[in-house]
Amino acid sequence: MPFKNIACLFVFISFLYTCQQVQIPYTKTQIIPEPSKHQFNKGGFTLSNSTGITYDPEFKISAEFLKSFIEKGSNIRLQNNNTISFIKDESITNPEGYTLNILPNRIEIKAKTDQGAFYAVQSLRQLLPSTFENGTFTEDTLRIPCASIEDAPQFKYRGMHLDVARHFFSIDFIKSYIDALALLKMNTFHWHLTDDQGWRIEIKKYPKLQEIAAFRKETLIGHYNSTPQEFDKTPYGGFYTQEQIKEVVAYAKTRHVTIIPEIEMPGHAQAAIAAYPELGCTGNDIEVATKWGVFEDVFCTKEETFQFLEGVLDEVVALFPSEYIHIGGDEAPKTHWKACKVCQERMKTEGLKDEHELQNYFITRIETYLNSKGKQIIGWDEILEGGLAPNATVMSWRGTEGAVEAAKQQHNVIMTPTSHSYFDYYQSVNDNEPLAIGGYLPLEKVYGFNPIPDGLTKEESQYILGAQGNLWTEYIPNEKQVEYMVFPRIIAMSEVVWSKPEHKNYADFVSRLENFHKRLDGLDINYANHLFKIEGNLIAEGYELKTLTKDKTIRFTLDGSEPILTSDVYSKPIPITKNTSIKAAVFNSERQLGATFTQTINYHKAVGKKITINVEPNKAYSGSGIEGLVNGISGSDTRYGDKEWLGFWGDDLKITIDLGEEMDVYSIETRFYHAPGQWIYVPNYLTIKYDTREKQKVETSGYVDKNLRYVKLNNAKVFDEITKTRYIIIKIPNYGTIPEGNQGAGHKAWTFIDEIIIN
């Protein structure tokens, strides 16, 4: 689009103080999320001290928000007239839809509900200068281009999650978080209030939850997978009083954001059991967890537990008017249940065949109780195990299989797969990124998310309510880091759940996001700026560099030096015929704009050769495809899920590399990611076979990187002498089932493999 990179939508020079109608030279708004229909028209509307707002009482929230935003953001004071009118329009079928008409002499906002009108206001807000966000707009009048917008969301559930159990955040920050959701037309805040490491909601009936469960004696330092594990020896904790929660709920209502609280059960309950040991199966005294992970102390299925949970939920229900209560249901080890006489007797009495059905009994009983209070439950997709509670909504996080299964059973589903929705994952491959749990979820991948999974009919797809981003805070200790991990990925997610798929275009989104950064600056939001990053790919013609920001130049070096303004300008793929180190960066005419991109290419004998595999990588972790295993580029040392690591869930692998002709081969090198906390396990061994020799079994143990992030099969000389071969066959058996007591116990392990280097 010829005008999309113009930094501002307002032409000040010729008509800031005049009502003369002129053709506004813009064909596209910069609004995020992308509206359904929009166009600019001739003329402009002058916003000034003579402008006024009229509205029906039904539109009170929206109208007062707009009035407050304009008056706090500028010197303009609005009058009581109908220059800006809020009009009820019953013909708008979607209750969250709206039309916004900016005419030379008035602005009309039409909606069926105040919620729809509120979203019209958020669009109008983005047509005002970003200086309105912090009150630094100093003019007395403003000319707004005439425009017409018709808009409505694609999905009715558009959410963002925040875990406050691992790290605790202030009420003021929670409100600002809700403000950001409202700006992006997201309508749900999923507030994760309890977990093993802390209980964050006051329950008056059970005061020990505030006295004991809300505090841990210390916190893990560094990454869970690092050894030895170290702790800060500093007590940590806190909780929200019921008055504070009422305050937040009331505030969210003024932003048309629904808050869904999450009270974890039957697992992730160690903090509660630390306060009330009788709720567990052993009765032993335990501590609030001081590190991350999955713990075997879960709620017992005794009657006392259900009485406790019903008492807790009574107070939760009274605080939150939302239709839903989230009850967790994930990562609940069955170890104590198997050894518990009460639980085993419960299974016999209820005719349950195993502990998975006991979990279904647990969830169904809680659901029945909440249904009697007029509430519905949401649970993570583990609640499918052992049978799904009758009316439950499933939040699908371990991929899309749970979503498909639940939708086919005609249960509502909210999509939160780790592959596209976990904002605690790394968002760039830069070495200076703050410590994260692992994984790799760049902005483009979030934007490319389709919440409707493959395998559903059109009718079944109607059960997909929408999607949300999740932020787990094990490695996010403060509010500025929350913002850094959430923004701008939440902005991409807002467009995923609001805008029509046919309107989505990542290059256009990047252009609008570059403009939106000024608004984030005005709001003092600590966003991650990776817009000027470079992406590289090894293709047949050489190594390709590209960036999505327009009117910028890529400069590069091949001698190890940093790129500068006089470095070579990239114009075509760089030929690769030997080991090469590329450094590149995006420049404008004056300076470097983004971080330096560095890529080392190891030009070994298998680069570019034919490679086949018996199973495809998991769709969530397909990297650059199977060819990425022999492209000369190694993955990150600290994170899986980038373009080079390939992930396989529970599969035994058979990889065949065809060198094209017989070559001398004396070593094979590869490595496997090691992260038990993320269900990723190194295979115990692999076998390698040349077409001229018998297969050789190679143990993987013993080649452990000092940071325990990967296990390396380093220079494994499969035979004692150089061997001529054309074909190399590598068989890699999956680790198997994750043992009890570990995160993901009972599930298949993941295998992550990196570059296969042949010398």
N, C-alpha and C positions, 0 to 999 in steps of 0.2 A: 504494500500500500504506500503511495507516494508521500503521505503526510504523517505516518504513524510515529515517526521519530521526532516530531516537533515537540519540544519539551513542555509547552503549555497550551491549553485550549483557548486562551483568551488573547485577543488582539487589543492592546491597550492604546496604542498611539492614536489611531484614527477615530475611534468611537468610544473611548472610555467615558466621556462626558456628553455624548450626543445620542439622540434616539434615531439617528439616520439609519435606515435599513440598508444593509449591504450583504453581499453573499459571503457567508462565513466559509473560509477555504479549508474545511475539514470534512472528511468523508467517514470518519470512524471515531468513536469515543475511546477514551483511555480507561473506561470503567472496568473494574474487576469485582466480581466475576462477569464475564462477557454476557451482555443482555441478549434476549431472544431476537428482538428487532430494534433497530435504532437508525436514525438518520438526522443529519443537520439540515436546517432550513434557512431561508433568508432572514436576515435581521437579527436582533439581539434584545434581550430583556435587561433593563437597568435596575439593579438592586441598590436601593438607597434608603435614606431615612423616611421617605414617603411610602415605602413598601409596607404592606401589612399582611397579616394572616387571618383567615377565617376558617373555622372548622366545626363540624358537628362534634358533640361530646364523645362520640364513639371513636374519634380520631385524636383524642387528647394526648396520648403518649407520643404519637408521631409528630404532631404539630408542635408540642412543647419542646421536643427534642430539637427540631429544626430551628425554632426561635432561639433556644439556648445556644445552639451551635453557632448561629450567625452572630448573636450579640456578644458571646464570649470570645469569638474569634476575630472580631473587628470593632470598629467604632460605630457601626450601623445599628440603629435602634428601630425596631419594627413597630408599625402602627396597627390599629384595629380596623383594617379594611380588607377587601377581598382580592388584593393583588395576587396573593398566593392562596389558592383555594384547595381544600381537601373535600373531595366529592365521593359519595358512596355510589358504587356502580355494581349493581347485582348481575350485570351481564358478564362480569369477569368470573370465569368458572373456578379458577384455582384460588383458594382462600389466601394464598401468599403472593398472588400475582398483582400487577399494577400497570397503569399507564402513566407516563410523565410527559406532559406537553409544555414546552417552554415557548411562549408566544411573545411578540413584541410588547404587549401591554399586560400580560399576566402569565402566571404559572398555574397549571392545573395538575393536581395529583388525584388520580382516580383509583379506587380499590374497593374490594368487597368487604375487607376487614382492616382493622388498624395495623395488623401485621403486614399486610400487603403494602399499606401506605408507608409503613416504617421502612420497608425495603426501597420504596421510591425515594424516600428522603436520603437513604444511604447512597443512591445513585446520584441524586442532586448534589450531595455533599462532595462527591468526587469530581463534579464539574466546577467546584469552587477551588481557588488556589490553596495549595497545601499550607500556606501561612495561616489559614483559618484554624488549623489544628492546634496551634500553640499561641494564638492571639496576637500574631505579629503582622497581620494585614492592616495597613495604616490608612488606606484610602477611604473616602466617604461614599464612593459609589463604585459599582462593579458591573461591567457589561458581560452578560452570560449569553453565549450563542443560542439562538433558537434551535430547538431539537424536539424530536418525538421519540419516545421509547415505550415499547410494549415488552413486558418481561414476566416470567414466572419460572419457578425452579423445576429442575428435572426430577429431583428426589425430595420426598417430604422429611426425611431424616438427614440432617447435615450437622455433623457433630465434631467436637474436639474433646479429648480426654486429658486429664491431668492427675498424676499420681502425687498425692501429698503425704503418703505414708512413709516413703523412703526418705524424702526431704520435705520440710514443712515451709509453707509460704504464707505471707501475711494476707489479711483480709483485703487491704488496699490493692495488693497485687492480683488477687482473685477477681476483684472488680475490673481491673484494667484488662485482664485476660478475657473477661466477658465482653468488655467494650470492643476488643479486637474481633471477637466472633461476630458481634453485631455489625460492625463495619463491613465484614465479608459475607453478610447475609447467611451466616450459620446460625442454627436455631437450637442447638443442644449442647450443654456442657456436662460431660460425664466426669463426676467428681469422685475419684478413687480414694476413699476415706480410711480404709483399714487394710492392714497387711501384717506380715510377720514382724516387721521392723517398727510398727507403731500404730496406735489407734487414735484417730484424730477427731472424733466427734463425741461431744459430751452426752453421756447417757445417765440420767439422774438416778435411775433405779439401780445402777451398778457403778458406784463411785470408784471402785478400784480400776476401772477402765481409764479414768482420768489420772489416778494416783500412780498406777503401775504400768498399764499397757501403753500409755502415751509416751513413755520415755525408755530409751535404751542406754546402757552404761557407756557405750563407745561405738565407733563406726569403722568399718573396713577402710583402709587406705589403699588407693590404687585399684587395679583391676582384680576381679574375682579369680581370674585364671593365673595370676601371678603367684609365685611361691618363693619364699614362705609368705603367707598372708600376714599383714601387719595391721594394727589398729591404732586409732588416734588417742585412746584413753580419755576421751572427753564425753561426758554425758550429753545426750541430744534428745530433743523431743518438743512436744507441745500439742495442743488440741484446740478446736474451735468450740466455743460455748454455744449453747442453743440460741442465745440472743444474737450472736454473731452470724450464725447460719440463717436465722430469720432475716437478718439484715441483707445478707447476700442474695437470698431467694427473692426478697422484695426488689432488690436492685436489678437482678436479672429479668424480672418481670417488666421493668421499664425499658428493657432492651429486646423484649420478645425472645428471650433465651430461656429454655426449660432446663432445669438442673436435674440430672439423674444421679442419685447417690449410689455408690457401690459399697456394700458391706460383704466382705468375703466370707464364703463358707462352702463346703466344709473344710477346705484347705486354706492355706495362707492365714492361719488363725493363731499362730504362736504367741503373738502379743496378747490376745484375749485370754489364752490358756495360761500365760504367765501370771495374769491377774487373778484368774479363777481356775486353778489346776484341776478341779473336779470336772471341768468341761472336757478334758482330754480322756483318752482311754487308759493311761497309766496312772493318773493321779499324782505323778511326780511333779516336784517344783522345777520349773524351767524359767529361763530368762527371755525377755524380749530379744529377738534376733538382732545380732550386731553385724551380720554380713548378709549378702544377697543369696538368693537361691530358693530351693524348694525344701521344705522341712517335713519330717514325718509326724510331728505333733499336729493332728487335725482334730476337729470337733468329733467327739464320740456320738454315737446314735442313741445314747440313753435319754430318758425322758427329761432329766434335768437340763440337758443341752437345749432341747426344743423349747422348754419353758424360758430359758435364758434368751434364746434368739427371738422368741415371740415378744418378750419384754423389750428387747432392743428395737425390734422392728416397729413396735407400737409407737415408740418415741420418734423413730425415723419417719414413719408415715405421717405423723402429726407435723413434722417440720417441712416436708417436701410435697408440694401439691402435684408433682408430676404423675403421669399415668403409670410410669415404670419405676421399679426398684431393681437395681442390678445386684445379683447375689453371688457373682463370681462363678464358682463351680469348677475352676481350672486347677490343674496341677495339685491334685489331692492324693498323695501316696496312700496306699491301702495297707501298709505294713502293720500299723497298730490295729486296724480293724480285723486283720486276719488273726491276730493273737488275742483279741479282746473277747471275753466270754459274753459280755452284754451284746456286742455287735453280732457275734455268731448266733446267739440266741434270737436276736432280732431277725436275722436272715431266715432262720427256721420258722419262726412265728409268721412271717410275712410271705413265706414260700419263695424266697429269693435264691437264685442258683449261684451267685457269686457277688464279690464286693462291688463290681460295677453296677449291678442291679440294686445293691444297697445304696450306692450314691444316687441312683435314680429315685429310690424311695425317699431319701433325704431331701432332694431337690423338689420332688413332687409334694411332699408334705409342707415344705416352706411355701411353695407356690399356692397350695390350697389355702393356707393361712392368709397370705397376702391377697389372694383373690377375694377372700371374705371381707377384706378391708377396702375393696374396690381398686386394688392395684394389680398390675401385671408384672411378671418377672422377665428380666434379661439375664442370660448367663453366657459365659464363654463357651466355645463349641465342645468342650469336654462334657457338657451336660447331655450331649447326644449318647454318650457311652452308657450302656445298660438300659437304653430307652429314653425317649424325650418326654419331659413333663407335658401334660396336655395342652397348656396354653402358652408355653414359654416362647420367647423370642431369642434367637441364637445370634451371638456376636462372634463371627467367624474370623479367627486370628491365625490359625495354623495352616493357612492356605485357603483354598476354595472348596475343598471336598465337603467340609461340614456345612457350608452354605448350600451346596447343591442338595445334599442329603436332607437338610431341614426344609428347604423350599419344596422339594418333591413330596414331603410330608405335610405340606400346606402350613408351615410355620413361618412367621415373619423372620427376616434375617437382616442384620446390619453388618456390612463388610468392613473388616479391619485387618486384612492379612498383613503379616510381617513384611512381606515383599514390597508393599506399597504404602503402608500406613504407620510404620513404627518410626517416629521421628527421634527416638533415642539412638538410632543408627547413625553412623558417620554420613555426612552429606558431601564430603569431598575427599580426595586422596591426598590432600596437602598434609605434610608432616606436622604442621602447627595446629591442626584441628584439636579441640579439647577432647580429653579422654571420653570415650563412649563405650557402650556395652559391646559393640562389634558391628558387623554387617556394613552395608553400604547402600544408602538410599538417596541418590541425587535428585535434584529438583525435577529433572526431565522425566524420571521414572514415576514420581508421584503424579505428575501431570498426565502421563500416559495411562493411568489406571482406569480401567472400565469396571465399575462395580457390579455389572451383570456378568456372572461367570459363565463360561462355556458349559454346555450340557443341560441348559434349562430351556424349556419351551417358552413361548410368549406368555402363556397363562402362568406358568411357574415363576417367570421373572417378576411378576407383580408382587411376589412376596419379598423381594429385595427392597427394603425400605430406604436404603441409602448407605452411607459410609461415614467414617470418621477417622481422624488422625489420632494416634495414641502417643502419649509422652510418659514413659516410665522414668523415674528420677533417681535410680541408683547412683548414677554418675553425674547428676545435675544438682549441685549443692546450693545454688543461689538463683535469684530471679532473672538476672541478666543472662545467665546461661540457659535458662528456660526459653527466653525470647530468642536467643541465638539458635537453639535447636528447632524451635517451632517456625520461625520466620526465615525464609519465605515459603517453606514447604506447605504451611497452612493455607497460603494464598493459592498455591496450585490446587490443593484439595478443595478449596471453596469453589473453584471453577469445575472440578470433576463432578461435584454433587449438585451444582446449580445449572450450569450451562448445557445446552444441547450438544451432543457428541459431534454433530456435523459442523458446529461452529468452532470447535476446538482446533487451534493451530499453535504449536509450541513457539515457533519463531515470532508470531504475533504476540503471544503471551509474554515472551521475554521483553519485547518492545514496551508493552504496557507496564510490565513490572519495573523496568528501568525508570519509567516515569513515576510509578507508585512509590519508589524509594524515597522521594521527596516527602511524601505523606508520612511514611514511617519515621523519617528524620524529625518531622514536626511533632510526632507523637512520642519521640524519644524512645523508640523501640530498637533494641540492640539486634538487628537482623544480620544474618550471614549474607555477604555479598559475593557470590560466585558467578555473577553474570558475565564477567570478562574472562572466564576460564577458557582454556583451550582443550579441545578433545582431539586425540590422536588415534589413528587406525592404520595398521599395516595392510595395504591392499596390493594388488598385482603390480601396480605402477610404482610403488614405493611407500613411504610413510606420509600419510595425509594429515594435515592440521586444519582445524576449522573452529570457528567461534560463531555464536548465533547473533551477537550484537552487530548491528549494521554500521557502515561508514567507519570501520576501525581497521587497523593494519596489524598483521601478525609479523613479527620479526623473530629471527631464530639464529642460533649458532650451532656449530658441530665440533667446536674445539674445547668444550667444557666451560667457556666463559659465559657470564650473564649477558642476555640480550640487552642492547641499548638502542637509542634512537637511530644510530648509524648502522646497526646490524642488517644483515640481508633480509629483504622483504619476501615473505612466503607467497608463492604464486602457483606452484604445482607440487605434486608429491615428490618427496626427497628420495632419491634412489638409495636402496639399502643392499650393499654387496659384502659388508663386513660388520664386525661389531661396531656399533654406533651409539653415541650419546647426543641426544637432541635437547636443547634448551630453547624455549620460545615464550613469548608474552604478547599480549594485546597492547597496542599503543594508539594514541591519537597523535595529533601533530606536535604535541608538547611534552608528553610524558607517558610512562608505562601505567596502565590502568588496572591490571589484574596481577595475580600472583604468577610467578614464573613456573611454566610447565616443564617438567623434566622427564625424559623417557630414555631408558637404556635398552638397547636391543642386542641380545646375545645371538649372533648369527651362527647357530649350530647346524648340524647336518640334517636335522628333521624340519627345519623351518620351511614352511610352504609345501611340505610333502603331504601326500594323501593320508588321511587318518579316518578310521571308522570306529564305531563303538556299538555295543549290543543294545544299549538303552540311551534315550535322550536325557540330557540334564533336566532336573526339575525346572519347570517354567519360571519359578520365582528366582532361580539362581542359575540362569543359562549363560551368563557372561557374554562372551563374544562367540559362543558356539563351540562345538567340538574342535574346530580348527584353531581356537584360541589356545589349545594345549601345545601347539607346535608353531606359534607365531613369533617366537623369540623374546616374548615379553612376560616377565614374572609378575605375579599379583602382589598385593600389599603384604608387608610383614605383620601388620597389626589388625587387619580387618578382612573378613571374608565377604563375598557378595559383590566384589567389584567386577570389572569386565574380564578379569583373567582367572579368578577362581571359579570352578564349576562345582555345583552342588547336586548331590544325588541322595535321595531319601530311601534308605533301606535296600538299595540295589547292589547286586554283585556285578562288577564291571569286567568287560573284556574289550581291551583297546588294541587295535591293530594299526601299526604305522608302516606304510609302504614307502621305502626310500627311493623307489623308482628303478634302482639298479643295485647290484651288490656293492657294498662299501665296507671299509674297515671300521669296526665299532669296538671301542675299548671301555666305554663307561656309559651309564645311564643315571640321570639325576632327576628327581622330582621331590615333591613334598606334599604333605597333607595338613590341613588346618586342624588345630587342637583346641577345642573350646567346649568342654563338657557342660558348662553353664548354659550353652546355647544348643545342646543336644548333638554336638559335632564331635565325633570320635575318630581316631586314627585306626585304620584296619590293622589287625595284628600282624599280617604278612601280605606279601604279594608274590606272584610268580612271573618270571620273565622267560620268554622262549624266542630264540632266533630260528630262522628256517633251516639253519645248518647244524643246530645243536639241540640237545635235550633241554627241557625247561629247568630253571633254577629257582628254588624257593628262597626268598629274601625276607628276613625278619625286619620289621620296621622299628621295633623297640631299640633303644640305645642311641638313636639319632635325634635327641630332643633339643630344640633351640633353647637358649638360656632364659628367654622370656616365656617359654611354654605356650607360644602362640601357634607354633606349627612343629610338625615332626618331619625331619628331612631325611630322605634317602639319598645320601650324598656320595657321588662318585662310586656307585655300587658296581664294582667290576664283577659282572656275572660269571665270567670265565677268567682263567688265569692268564689268558693271552688274547691278543687282538684277534677278533673274529670277523670274517667276511659274511655279510648277510644283507638281504634286501628287505625282509619282513621282520618286524619285532612285535611280538604279541605279549601284552601285559594283562594278567588277570588279577583283579583286586576284589577280594571278598569283603562285603560289608561287615562292620564290627559286630552287628547283631542287635539284640534287644538291650536297651539301657537298663543297668542293674537297679534294684531297689535302693532307695536312699539318695538317688541322684535326680537332678532335674530331668523331667521327661521319662521317669522310670516306667518301664513296661512298653514304651514306644520304640519304633525303629530308630536307629542312629542315623545321622547324616554323615556322608563322606564328602569332603571338599578336597579337590585335587588341583594342583597348579601346573605350570609349564613342565613338559617332559623334555629334558635336555639330552640330546644324543651327541656324543663326541667319539 
